[in-house]
């Protein structure tokens, strides 16, 4: 889509200069320069800021041009995207999106047959033969071989892969590595070459030291190509080759190395990858505040992307303690532009949107209470009172843990509590951000004090006094049951 702009804000011009973001007009100019047909140009120039399907249309168009075997046009498009470091709205590297269309035999989520793979690989081989100096052709072929390797392996656990499946996986990975070594000798270099080699390193089980050395080489070649950090952050997860905390330390280090907005953008882009944070067990403990800062910096410098909006909304709904207020705000902006790769089904997207809409007002009230509690404990008398209150509160919780110690072992991690006290120390309101029999027991105790108008706690500095506690189940798990 080409937009005629009547007035151009000077600040927006400087932002585009900072980012290297290509406008729709510039993209269309490249398409014209590369002799792309009108139909294909339309597919390449969709507006990712308003259309969630625009990125898939871009990739599908690249696949169609390959199927038409217009190798000269593909090389032209790739050369422009690479040399200009062009970005699509939201900051996605255009060259990366182009390869995404060239490496898969059929569009997502269709499952490819053996015939589909054969046709794709044959076309890529013909491209390499027709244009032997094309770095794009060889890197695309290597990426396709790596995806073909994963097709042989399947998506199950390692013990579900057959012996022949592992053999094909290893052979196809070795072929990809051979192609990449050939491509390295070409005069032209490509940032995606390192992405493919990182995939080789994962498939072949390189040591963490070797994988880190490859990342540093890639990062030196193109420091802002965030896919490099995504892939190593994934490889450093404990379920693969790292130890607990390795992914977190690595991401903070590389983001801090870049610093400022660009460092935060890198942090967001790594967290936004669905293979780094999946909303399931084993997610790294990243900083939600920095993820949000990175998303907002990305919008400031690279513009709006419906894909980024869907990813940050997903993280707000499923990552860490969850943030329904932020999720509701972003989901409102998304409207009906939901992403199938993020949410899988529209029913799931609609359910989470309903949840955020219902919970956000309540969460907003809780934030006000938390801010009030935080202000209370900043005063000298507030700090002293909290220490006395917390001692009694922990004793009550410990009593419940002793009565049902087995259930405590089912819970782990930290949780918060909010308590509102009357002028004499009576319990007026409680909120406990956890669940289970021990929490039920504690709630009953606290509410019984309120009903009986007893004062388990001393009078607070003022009436209707909020106190927030940050507790850890590990402190209570050792309580012996009666």
N, C-alpha and C positions, 0 to 999 in steps of 0.2 A: 504494500500500500504506500503510495506516494502522497505526502502531505505538503501543501503549500503553506509556508509560514510567513505571515505578514510582518510580525514584529519578533525580533530575536533578542532575548535578554542577554546582556553582556556576560552575566554570571554563568548562564547556561553554556555560552560559547567557551568560557574558560574551563568549565567542567568537562566538556567534550574533548578539549585539547589535553586535559589531564589524563583522561581515560583511554583515548584512542577509539572511542565508541563510533561506529559508523552509522550514519543516519540512513533512513530508508532511501533517500535520494542518492546517497553515495553507493549503497548496495545496488541499486538499480543501474547506476552508471557502470559499476563493475560488471554487472550482468550483460549490459549492452556491449561493453568493451570486449568481453569474452565470447561474443556472438551466441549468447544463450537465447533460445526461443522465447517468445512472449509468454507461453504457458509455463515454462520452467522458471522464467524470471519472476512470475507471480508467486510461484511456490517458494522461491528463495527469499522473497522480500516481504513476507508476512510480518505483522506487527506483534511481537512477543509481549508487548506491554498490555495488550487488551485481549489477545487470543491465545488460550492455552494450547491450541492445536498448531500454532504457527511453527513451533520448534520441530514437531513431528512432520509437518509439511515440508520444512526445510530439509530434514534428513531424507524423507521419502523422495523429494525432488532430486537430491544428490544421487540416490539409488537409481532413479529413473534415467538420469543422464548417463550413469555407468551402464545401465542395461541397454541404452541406445548406442553404447560404445563411442561416445563423443569424448575421446581421451584428451584431445587438444583443449577442449573447453574446460574439462575438469582440472587440467594442469594450470590453466589460466586462472580459474577461480581460486585454486589452492595457493598459487603464487601470490596473488593479490592479498588474500587473507593473511598469509604468513608474513609477507614483507611489510604490510601495513599494521600488523598486530591488531587486526580488526576484532572488535567485540560486538556481540549482539546485545540488545537491551537486557539489562541485568548483569552484564559483565561476562557472559559466556564467550569463550574464545571461538571465533567463527571457524577457525581451522579444525578445532576439536569437534564441533557440530558436523562439519563436512565429513570427517572420518567416520563419525557415528552412522552416517548414511551409507558409507561405502563398504563397511565391514560386515553388515548383516544381510543375509540372503532374502529375508522377508521382513515386513514391518512388524514392530511390536504391536500386540502380543501374540501374533500368529507363530505357531511352531513350525520350524523349517524341516523339510524332508531331506533325505540324502540327495535327491535330485536337485533340490534348491541349492544345497551346498556345492554340488558339482558345477552347476551353471555359474554360480558366483565366482568360485575359484578359477574356473576356466576364463571368465571375462577378465579377471585381474591379471592372470598370466598373459593374456593377449595384450593387455595394456603395458605390462612390463616389456614385452617383446617389441611392441610397436614404438615405445618411447623409453629406451633403455637408460636414458639420463634422468628420468622422472623419479625424484625422491618420493613424491606422493603415491605413485603406483606401488612402489616396493613397501612403503610403510603400511598402506592399505592392505596389501596382500599379507603382510606379517600379522596385522591385527585380525584379519579374517581367519588365518591359520590358528591363532590363539583362541578365538571364539569357537572355531571348529574343534579344537582340543577340549574345550569345556563341554561341547555338545556330546563328545564321546564319554566324558566323565560323568555327566549328569549333575543334578543339583542336590543329590542326597549326601549323607555322611560318607566318610571314606570307606567304611566297612560295607557300604551298599554298592560299591563300584566293582565290576567284574575284572578279572585278570586281563581280558582282552581290552576292556575299557581303559584300564591304566596304561596298557601298551600303546594304544592309539593316542591317548593324552600325551604321553612322553614323546612319541614320534612327531606329532603335530607341533608340539612346543619346540622341539629341536629344529624342525623345519623353519619355524618362525624366527628362531635365533640366527639360523644360517642366512635367511633373507635380510635380516637387520644388519648383519655383518657386511653383507654385500652393499647394502644401502649406505653404510657409513663411508664407503670409499668414494661415493659420489661427491661432486663439488658442492651441491646444495645440501643444507642441513634443515631439519624440521623438529620443532619441539615435541611433536607427537612420537618421534622415534624413541624418546626416552620413556614415554607412557607404555609403548609396546615392550620395551626392554624391562620395565618394571613388572609387567605381567609375566614375562619370562622368568624373572627372579622369584616371583611367588610360586609359579608352577613348578619350578625346579628346586624350590626349597633352599634358596641361598641363605647364608647366615645373616643375622641382623647387621653385622659389621659390613658385609658385602652390599646388602640392600641399602644401608645408610650411605655408603660411599657412592653408589649409583645415584641416590637422591641428590647428594651434594654436587655431583657433576651436572645433573639435570638442572638443579636450581641455579647453578652458576651460569648455565646457558640461557635460561629464561626464568628469573626469580619470581615473576608474577603468574606463572602457569600453574594454577593451584591444584591441578590434577595430580602433580607430583606429590604434594603434601598429603592429599587425600589417600593416595595409594599406599604410601608408607605408614600413615596413621592407621590404616586398616591392617597392614601387615604386622604392626606392633601390638595389636590387640592380643590379650592372653590366649584367646582361642586359636591363635595362629602361631606367631613366633616370639612375641614379647612377654614381658612380665607385667603384673598389675601396676598401673600408673605410667607405663612407658609411653602410651599414646598421648596421655595428658601432658607429660613433660615435653615430649617432642613438639606437639602443636604449640604450646606456649612459647617454646624456644624459637621456633621458626617465625611465629607471628610477631614476637618481640624483636626479632632480628630486623624485620621489615619496619615495624613500628607504625604509629599514627593510624590513619584511616586504612591504609593498605594492609597493615598487619591485622586489623580487626576484620577486614573483608576476607582475608585468607582464612582466618579463624572460622568465620561464618560458613564459607564455602566448603571447608572440610567437614564441619558439623552437619551441613545440609545434605551430604552424600548419604543415601539410604543404606549404604553398606558400612558406614562408620557408626551412625546412630540409627538403629532400626526400630526403636520403641519396644525392644524385647530385652531379655536377660543379657548381661555382659556389656551394656552401653558404657562408654568411657564417661568419667565424671568431669565434664567440661563446664566452663563458666557460662551460665545462661545470660548473664548481663553482657558478656563480651560477644556472645552469639548475636544478641539483639543489636548491639552497637555495630557489629559488622554488617548485618542486614541493612540497617539504616544508612550506613556509610556507602554501601553498595548502591542503594537507590539514589543517594545524593550524587554519586559520581557516574553511575552507569545507567541510570533510569530504572523504570519499573519493569519487572518481569513477572508474568503470571506464574511461571515455574518457581521463582524465588518466593513469591507470596504463598504458594501452596506448601513449600518446604518449611518456611518459618512457622506457618500455622500448624503444621504437623508437629513440629518440635514443641510449640507452645502447649499442645494438647497431650503429648506423650512423653516428653523428656523431663527428667528430674522431678521436681515437685509439681510441675505443670503450672501454666499461667493462663487461666481462663479469660482474664481481662484482656491480655494481649491477643489471645486466640480469637476472641469475639471481634475485636477491632479489625484484625486481618481477614477473618472469614467474611466480614461484611464487605470488605473491599473486593474479595474474590468473586462474590456473587455466585453465578452459575458456572464460572470458569474453573471447575474442579479438575484435578490432574489424576488420571487413572493410575499412573505409576506410583503416586503418593498414597492414594486412598483406596485403590483397587476397585471398590464398588461405590456407586452413587448413594446406596442406602447407608453405607458406613460414613460417607461424607455428610449426609443429611443428619445422621444421628449425632455426630460430633458437633455439628453446627448448632443443633438444638441444645446439646449439653452446654456449650460455651455460652449461648444466649441466656440460659437459665441460671448458670452458676456465676457468671461475670458480676452481676449486681451484688451478690452475696460476698464474693471475693473482694470487691471494692470496699464493702463495709469492713471486712476483716483487716484490710490494709490500713484503714483509718484507725482501727483499734490498735494494730501493731505499732503504728506511728505514735499513738498516745502512750502506749506502754514503754516504748523506747525513750520517749521524752521524760517519762516519770523516773526511769532509772538513771538518768543523767544527773539528777540532783544528788547531793551528798546523803540527804535523808532517804531518798528513793533507793539508792544503792544499798544502804544499811538495811532498809526494810526488806528489800528483795532477798538478801542473804538469809534473813530470819524466816521469811515466807518459804523460800525454796527448801530449807532444811525440813520443815514440817511437811511440805508437799511430797518430798522424796520419801519420807517415812511412811506416809499414807500409801504411796504407790508400792513401796517395798512390802507392806503388809498384804496388799492384794497379790503381789508376785509370790509371796510365800504360800498363799492359799491356793494358787494355781500355777506353780512354778513351771510345769511342763509346757504350758501354752506360751510362756515367755520365749522359750527357745525357738518357737515358730516365727518370731518376729525379729527383725534386725534392722539396724540403721537408726537414724536420728528422727525425732519428731518434736513438734512444738505444742505448747499448751497456752491457753489464754484464760485468765481468771479475773472476774470483776468482783471487787470487795466493797461491802458497805462500810459505813463510818465506824462500826464496832468490830470489823473484821469478819462479818458474815459473808457467806458466798452468795452472790447475786446471779452471776452467769458463769458458765464454763464452756470452753471449747477445747477438745483434745484431738489433735490431727493424727490419729492412729485408730486402731480397732483391735478387737479380740477380747477374750474373757477378762483379762487383767484391766483393760480400759473400761469395760462395763462395770467391773467391781469398783474402780476408782470413781467413776461417774456417780454410782449409787451412793458412795460414801459422801461425796461432796454435796449432792442434792439432799441427802438426809440432814446435813448440817443446815442447809438453807430452810428446809421444812420445819426443823426443830428450833430454828432461830438461835442456834448455838454458835460459838465463836472459836473455831479451831485455830484461827490466826489472830495475831494482835491487831489493834486498830491501825489502819494505814495512814499515811500523811494527810490524806483527804478522802472524802466519801466518793463512792463509785470509782474506785481506783483500779486501773487495769495493770496486770503483771503478765509478762510473757516469759516462759521458760523454754530453753532449748535442751532437750533430754536425749539420751541414747539408750536403746534397749539393752545394750551390752552391760550397762551399769546395774541392771536388775535381773539379768538372766541367771546369775549364780545363786539367787535366793533359794534356799532349800525349802521344798514343800513340806507342809505339816503332815 
